[in-house]
Amino acid sequence: MKFSKSITAISIALLLSACGSDNDLQQKLKGTIPKNTDIVSPVVQPQLRELRLEVPEQDEIMVEDFPIAQYVTYPDDQQNIDSISSIDVNWPKINVHQAGKEYGYIDVDASELFYYASPLNSSIANAATDLERHDDLVWFVTGSSTLHRLNLTDNTSHHWLLIDSDEFTEVAIDESNPNYIWMYDQTQHALTYFNASTDVATKFMLLGEFTIAGLALADDQLIVLAHDHGDYMVMAYQAQGAEVEHIASWHLAGFEGKEFNDIALAPDGRVVLSTPDVENNIYLVADKSELIGDGPIEDTAILEVVQRYELDEAIAQPSGIWPNQDQSWTLITDQAEVFHLDRDFKLLERHEIDFNSVNCNQGCTEAIVGADNVFFALADGGLVGQFNRVGERYVLHQEFQIEVTDEQGALYSYSGLGHDATSGDFYVVPDQNGEEQADILIVLDGEFNVKAKYPITYSGDTQGSIYQFDAQGVHFNNGFVYVVSEQFTKVLKLNLEGEIVAVIDLDEEDVMEPSDIAIRDGHVYIVGDHENGDPVPPITAFKVEEE
């Protein structure tokens, strides 16, 4: 629903008369504002409106996209994140507040996700129920009718007491204008929009008996995390000032029994969620329905299932597969585990591998190519390790770094690796998000030096950007490079100069989250990823049927 933009400003004199006496106001302030406060702003009387919490359709769902907490590395002097109260994304950091314990951040701009404490010199901030940061300003609420702002530069504070409010438990600020603030009043089941520049507030009484667990605000989008007896939902609203209109809603699926306690937004629009659990407590989730569609290029063929091969229960989160010349297979998981499988994918051997340059025990390996006694394992940051068999185990022989950068000078990340055993060349396609980011095919020699780079192109008609495709897996076969895309669940066939010559449709019901591709004896084999806690999907063999 849409609301008028007009907000009626109320004078300070009217505010005080509405509250009763000045003594009444001071009594109301007492106990909610700490002593030695720097600034206390005038009380604000909100204008009243209504806002409906919109229930999603059954087929509108968000699911786990990446279990962030599983990949966090803690330096020796840091405590584990085990009691989250709230989270806040300030890219490239995810700020984590653990009330009564500590405040800190996860650095997501490195190959490893390191966590560091960043103490707040404020007892009231440390006890906050929700807390958001913008540069050196921290905004927070404590379960009272007061909004707090702490300046980390000089440790000064500013406080607003909002009349006709009781218990603010959630807060969200707009990164582009941090004076625009949304708060949730748990007692009154109401959202309050507050402009800290004008001290004007608008209260929205919520229609819909749901429990609000978190708020996020970015680019004029207000995101609400709500639940009904454990059925969690994400609701998105367009919020330009106090003008609010519903955009979309989603159910959260695949998290049975999970309790969520806050929400934040990543720069690419994906949602970050936290739980109060002692581990596995931060997740990136995405709207999986957006991954299903026709795509920008018309299909030239489809994949039809020939056979499914169940994997041993010891295998979890497979990320890459390679067909060996003796008809066996080598499979790698994102936990740096390598499995040798027979021709029917029965388990023969299991090995753990270690890199020198990256700690991969919490996940980073994306692809594997090679032979029985030597293989190359790809980490997502473009690090490649050559592992040689020594006795009953594989030992790191050499590391290579793929030295190709994007327009900002940052190294690309990759999820797949193709290999031409005859020439010794390797092929990679950066795994990028965004339809405006041009994709490239990179050809590497046997030492992983760049031989050539080709823009990925298509000569026919398109319905949208071809850069919407991603590159979860890459495989070389018979003079072509095959790329499996989770977006739209397609297999792209490229010539060796990066031109798309065919698009092969993969039914999302057959493999929902494809992670790698291999071709043997005319059949296409695709391995799929899975959500945390779900069983590992089978490897599926397909035949290509021309349309």
Helices and strands as residue ranges (DSSP letters): H 12-19, H 22-29, E 39-40, E 47-52, E 61-66, G 68-71, E 72-73, E 86-90, E 93-98, E 102-107, E 113-117, H 123-126, E 130-134, E 137-141, E 146-151, E 157-161, E 168-174, E 177-185, E 190-195, E 200-207, E 211-218, E 221-228, E 231-240, E 243-252, E 262-265, E 271-274, E 282-287, G 288-291, E 301-309, E 318-323, E 329-333, E 337-341, E 347-352, E 365-370, E 374-379, E 383-390, E 393-401, E 418-419, E 426-428, E 440-444, E 450-455, G 466-468, E 473-477, E 480-485, E 490-494, E 500-505, E 514-520, E 523-528, E 539-546
